[in-house]
Amino acid sequence: MAQPPCKHFDSNSLKAANEHVCEECVKTGDSWVHLRTCQTCGKTHCCDSSPNKHATKHFHASQHSVIISAELGNSELGVTLTSSLCATNFTI
């Protein structure tokens, strides 16, 4: 049975990655490990396992706190708040 998403997320308004690339890494010719798509603006950036950590940089610059994995077959949702992290897996 799928676990419901956390209270910070409306699964009816899911923003999927337009392309499966880190928008910032492409600009600089760098590589990434995994991708995350911002659920506020829809931009896709690399995760904290990647050298540039663009998803976290995007959060600090924008305060957009809800991301979802942009990896095919992965349905992980993460919400970063100022002092806590709410993460869950769910089926869309």
Secondary structure, DSSP 8 states (H G I E B T S, - for coil): ------TT--GGG----SSSS-HHHHHHT---S-EEEETTT--EEE-TTSSS-HHHHHHHHH---EEEE-STT--EEEEE-SS-EEEEE---
